[in-house]
Amino acid sequence: MSDEASTPPSREARLKRLRFRAWHRGTREADYTIGCFFDKFHEGWDDAALTWFETMIEEEDVDILGWALGTLSVPPEYAGPLMDAFCKLDYVNIER
């Protein structure tokens, strides 16, 4: 077995993948909500925050947007300061 298979991706590789996933959701609303959040905050994230975001963006867009808009309750595994920041929506800038 090669060492590459057991080596975790670098922080740079994780961020590159996450940025792509954040901005390619399938709907413009989800792209702006999730992509703008990533762009504004990712530089300050530690490994735990990156893992939180990696896990959260695997959820359905309708759920993620529902949490952001407050129309759905946030599951306990996503509750906390990162979700609080996500739900503020003050990071969305649609003038791109």
TIDRENTI-492861 format. One line per 8 residues: number of its first residue (from 1); their letters; for each residue x, y, z negated of C-alpha. Coordinates in nm, 4 decimals, m for minus. Layout:
<pts>
NUM) A) X/Y/Z  ... $
</pts>
This chain:
<pts>
1) MSDEASTP) 0.0000/0.0000/0.0000  0.1295/0.3432/0.0870  0.2010/0.6126/m0.1706  m0.0147/0.8553/0.0275  m0.3288/0.6592/m0.0597  m0.2619/0.6923/m0.4317  m0.1410/1.0530/m0.4308  m0.4145/1.2984/m0.5242 $
9) PSREARLK) m0.4619/1.5880/m0.2839  m0.2731/1.9071/m0.3599  m0.4555/2.2083/m0.4995  m0.4149/2.3770/m0.1619  m0.5714/2.0805/0.0192  m0.8613/2.0693/m0.2285  m0.9264/2.4423/m0.1848  m0.9158/2.4163/0.1933 $
17) RLRFRAWH) m1.1671/2.1304/0.1910  m1.3912/2.3088/m0.0603  m1.3918/2.6327/0.1378  m1.5000/2.4455/0.4486  m1.7727/2.2559/0.2593  m1.8922/2.5757/0.0897  m1.9375/2.7574/0.4200  m2.0787/2.4693/0.6270 $
25) RGTREADY) m2.3922/2.3665/0.4422  m2.6518/2.3579/0.7157  m2.8526/2.6700/0.6382  m2.7445/3.0319/0.6396  m2.8899/3.0858/0.2909  m2.6863/2.8007/0.1440  m2.3750/2.9058/0.3355  m2.3894/3.2576/0.1940 $
33) TIGCFFDK) m2.4815/3.1541/m0.1587  m2.2255/2.8775/m0.1969  m1.9585/3.0194/0.0351  m1.9576/3.3667/m0.1171  m1.9410/3.2152/m0.4668  m1.6387/3.0094/m0.3660  m1.4644/3.3043/m0.1985  m1.5175/3.5374/m0.4949 $
41) FHEGWDDA) m1.4172/3.3029/m0.7784  m1.2005/3.0111/m0.6634  m0.8658/3.1802/m0.7255  m0.9264/3.1798/m1.1013  m1.0404/2.8181/m1.1240  m0.8451/2.5514/m1.3056  m0.8649/2.1805/m1.2180  m1.1786/2.1320/m1.4289 $
49) ALTWFETM) m1.3567/2.4132/m1.2434  m1.2489/2.2726/m0.9076  m1.3843/1.9336/m1.0075  m1.7121/2.0943/m1.1217  m1.7488/2.2696/m0.7856  m1.6527/1.9574/m0.5884  m1.9205/1.7620/m0.7707  m2.1856/2.0347/m0.7563 $
57) IEEEDVDI) m2.1603/2.0866/m0.3811  m2.2362/1.7205/m0.3207  m2.5908/1.7888/m0.4433  m2.8717/1.8751/m0.2031  m2.8824/2.2381/m0.0887  m3.2457/2.2721/m0.1949  m3.1442/2.1811/m0.5510  m2.8376/2.4073/m0.5551 $
65) LGWALGTL) m3.0395/2.7026/m0.4264  m3.3178/2.6249/m0.6734  m3.0685/2.6428/m0.9605  m2.9232/2.9690/m0.8270  m3.2667/3.1266/m0.7893  m3.3973/2.9932/m1.1194  m3.6812/2.7946/m0.9617  m3.5317/2.4646/m1.0809 $
73) SVPPEYAG) m3.3790/2.3776/m1.4148  m3.0033/2.3304/m1.4083  m2.9046/1.9727/m1.4956  m2.6940/1.9462/m1.8129  m2.3874/1.8281/m1.6210  m2.3746/2.1600/m1.4337  m2.4794/2.3949/m1.7134  m2.2156/2.6306/m1.8477 $
81) PLMDAFCK) m2.0185/2.9424/m1.7578  m1.9620/2.8487/m1.3936  m2.3308/2.7904/m1.3312  m2.4114/3.1097/m1.5211  m2.1860/3.3005/m1.2799  m2.3361/3.1142/m0.9841  m2.6908/3.2087/m1.0878  m2.6140/3.5822/m1.1036 $
89) LDYVNIER) m2.6010/3.5974/m0.7230  m2.4136/3.9303/m0.7463  m2.1272/3.7819/m0.5458  m2.3265/3.7433/m0.2234  m2.2148/3.9884/0.0440  m2.3905/3.9300/0.3751  m2.2023/4.2038/0.5603  m1.9451/3.9765/0.7225 $
</pts>
